[in-house]
Amino acid sequence: MEDRLALAAVALVTLALYVPTIRREERFLAERFGDTWRTYAASTPAFLPRVDARHSAGDWSGLRWWHNREWGVVVRTVAVIALLEWWNGMTRGG
């Protein structure tokens, strides 16, 4: 039960941090690219990619991931997990 609660807490915190970031980026892109962005966004899911055998992760770039600061989600998730572990230790007296 505790593991499920921890997982739910991490998921909620991650979503609480990630969703506003995505929305802010979407507004920026809509302002910058106008209808081109809106057309793209209408055909592309915001959160979970579609699984499509015609497209692969071959164009994924670690440099782009770093430059776009997408690593921030990983950092925040690790921080939340560490905080939950610390809290768990504090509440169990250890």
CNS distance restraints for C-alpha pairs under 8 A (distance, minus, plus):
assign (resid   1 and name CA) (resid   5 and name CA) 6.31 0.50 0.50
assign (resid   2 and name CA) (resid   6 and name CA) 6.11 0.50 0.50
assign (resid   3 and name CA) (resid   7 and name CA) 6.06 0.50 0.50
assign (resid   4 and name CA) (resid   8 and name CA) 6.04 0.50 0.50
assign (resid   5 and name CA) (resid   9 and name CA) 6.09 0.50 0.50
assign (resid   6 and name CA) (resid  10 and name CA) 6.16 0.50 0.50
assign (resid   6 and name CA) (resid  84 and name CA) 7.26 0.50 0.50
assign (resid   7 and name CA) (resid  11 and name CA) 6.07 0.50 0.50
assign (resid   8 and name CA) (resid  12 and name CA) 6.05 0.50 0.50
assign (resid   9 and name CA) (resid  13 and name CA) 6.12 0.50 0.50
assign (resid  10 and name CA) (resid  14 and name CA) 5.95 0.50 0.50
assign (resid  10 and name CA) (resid  77 and name CA) 7.01 0.50 0.50
assign (resid  10 and name CA) (resid  80 and name CA) 6.53 0.50 0.50
assign (resid  10 and name CA) (resid  81 and name CA) 6.79 0.50 0.50
assign (resid  11 and name CA) (resid  15 and name CA) 6.08 0.50 0.50
assign (resid  12 and name CA) (resid  16 and name CA) 5.96 0.50 0.50
assign (resid  13 and name CA) (resid  17 and name CA) 6.20 0.50 0.50
assign (resid  13 and name CA) (resid  77 and name CA) 7.99 0.50 0.50
assign (resid  13 and name CA) (resid  80 and name CA) 7.59 0.50 0.50
assign (resid  14 and name CA) (resid  18 and name CA) 5.85 0.50 0.50
assign (resid  14 and name CA) (resid  73 and name CA) 7.33 0.50 0.50
assign (resid  14 and name CA) (resid  76 and name CA) 7.44 0.50 0.50
assign (resid  14 and name CA) (resid  77 and name CA) 6.24 0.50 0.50
assign (resid  15 and name CA) (resid  19 and name CA) 5.52 0.50 0.50
assign (resid  16 and name CA) (resid  20 and name CA) 7.01 0.50 0.50
assign (resid  17 and name CA) (resid  21 and name CA) 6.75 0.50 0.50
assign (resid  17 and name CA) (resid  73 and name CA) 7.87 0.50 0.50
assign (resid  18 and name CA) (resid  22 and name CA) 6.24 0.50 0.50
assign (resid  18 and name CA) (resid  73 and name CA) 6.90 0.50 0.50
assign (resid  19 and name CA) (resid  23 and name CA) 6.22 0.50 0.50
assign (resid  20 and name CA) (resid  24 and name CA) 6.05 0.50 0.50
assign (resid  21 and name CA) (resid  25 and name CA) 6.15 0.50 0.50
assign (resid  22 and name CA) (resid  26 and name CA) 6.07 0.50 0.50
assign (resid  22 and name CA) (resid  46 and name CA) 7.68 0.50 0.50
assign (resid  23 and name CA) (resid  27 and name CA) 6.29 0.50 0.50
assign (resid  24 and name CA) (resid  28 and name CA) 6.32 0.50 0.50
assign (resid  25 and name CA) (resid  29 and name CA) 6.11 0.50 0.50
assign (resid  26 and name CA) (resid  30 and name CA) 6.04 0.50 0.50
assign (resid  27 and name CA) (resid  31 and name CA) 6.21 0.50 0.50
assign (resid  28 and name CA) (resid  32 and name CA) 6.15 0.50 0.50
assign (resid  29 and name CA) (resid  33 and name CA) 5.73 0.50 0.50
assign (resid  29 and name CA) (resid  34 and name CA) 7.42 0.50 0.50
assign (resid  29 and name CA) (resid  37 and name CA) 6.45 0.50 0.50
assign (resid  30 and name CA) (resid  34 and name CA) 4.85 0.50 0.50
assign (resid  30 and name CA) (resid  35 and name CA) 7.36 0.50 0.50
assign (resid  30 and name CA) (resid  37 and name CA) 5.62 0.50 0.50
assign (resid  30 and name CA) (resid  38 and name CA) 6.43 0.50 0.50
assign (resid  33 and name CA) (resid  37 and name CA) 5.36 0.50 0.50
assign (resid  34 and name CA) (resid  38 and name CA) 6.44 0.50 0.50
assign (resid  35 and name CA) (resid  39 and name CA) 6.00 0.50 0.50
assign (resid  36 and name CA) (resid  40 and name CA) 6.35 0.50 0.50
assign (resid  37 and name CA) (resid  41 and name CA) 5.93 0.50 0.50
assign (resid  38 and name CA) (resid  42 and name CA) 6.00 0.50 0.50
assign (resid  39 and name CA) (resid  43 and name CA) 6.71 0.50 0.50
assign (resid  40 and name CA) (resid  44 and name CA) 6.20 0.50 0.50
assign (resid  41 and name CA) (resid  45 and name CA) 7.21 0.50 0.50
assign (resid  41 and name CA) (resid  46 and name CA) 7.59 0.50 0.50
assign (resid  44 and name CA) (resid  49 and name CA) 7.61 0.50 0.50
assign (resid  45 and name CA) (resid  49 and name CA) 5.95 0.50 0.50
assign (resid  45 and name CA) (resid  50 and name CA) 7.23 0.50 0.50
assign (resid  52 and name CA) (resid  56 and name CA) 7.75 0.50 0.50
assign (resid  60 and name CA) (resid  64 and name CA) 7.93 0.50 0.50
assign (resid  61 and name CA) (resid  65 and name CA) 6.15 0.50 0.50
assign (resid  62 and name CA) (resid  66 and name CA) 6.10 0.50 0.50
assign (resid  63 and name CA) (resid  67 and name CA) 5.96 0.50 0.50
assign (resid  64 and name CA) (resid  68 and name CA) 5.91 0.50 0.50
assign (resid  65 and name CA) (resid  69 and name CA) 6.27 0.50 0.50
assign (resid  65 and name CA) (resid  70 and name CA) 5.45 0.50 0.50
assign (resid  65 and name CA) (resid  71 and name CA) 6.76 0.50 0.50
assign (resid  66 and name CA) (resid  70 and name CA) 6.28 0.50 0.50
assign (resid  66 and name CA) (resid  71 and name CA) 6.17 0.50 0.50
assign (resid  70 and name CA) (resid  74 and name CA) 7.78 0.50 0.50
assign (resid  71 and name CA) (resid  75 and name CA) 6.42 0.50 0.50
assign (resid  72 and name CA) (resid  76 and name CA) 6.08 0.50 0.50
assign (resid  73 and name CA) (resid  77 and name CA) 6.02 0.50 0.50
assign (resid  74 and name CA) (resid  78 and name CA) 6.15 0.50 0.50
assign (resid  75 and name CA) (resid  79 and name CA) 6.13 0.50 0.50
assign (resid  76 and name CA) (resid  80 and name CA) 6.14 0.50 0.50
assign (resid  77 and name CA) (resid  81 and name CA) 6.21 0.50 0.50
assign (resid  78 and name CA) (resid  82 and name CA) 6.09 0.50 0.50
assign (resid  79 and name CA) (resid  83 and name CA) 6.08 0.50 0.50
assign (resid  80 and name CA) (resid  84 and name CA) 6.09 0.50 0.50
assign (resid  81 and name CA) (resid  85 and name CA) 6.13 0.50 0.50
assign (resid  82 and name CA) (resid  86 and name CA) 6.10 0.50 0.50
assign (resid  83 and name CA) (resid  87 and name CA) 6.05 0.50 0.50
assign (resid  84 and name CA) (resid  88 and name CA) 5.96 0.50 0.50
assign (resid  85 and name CA) (resid  89 and name CA) 6.22 0.50 0.50
assign (resid  86 and name CA) (resid  90 and name CA) 6.20 0.50 0.50
assign (resid  87 and name CA) (resid  91 and name CA) 6.11 0.50 0.50
assign (resid  88 and name CA) (resid  92 and name CA) 6.24 0.50 0.50
assign (resid  89 and name CA) (resid  93 and name CA) 6.32 0.50 0.50
assign (resid  89 and name CA) (resid  94 and name CA) 5.11 0.50 0.50
assign (resid  90 and name CA) (resid  94 and name CA) 5.74 0.50 0.50
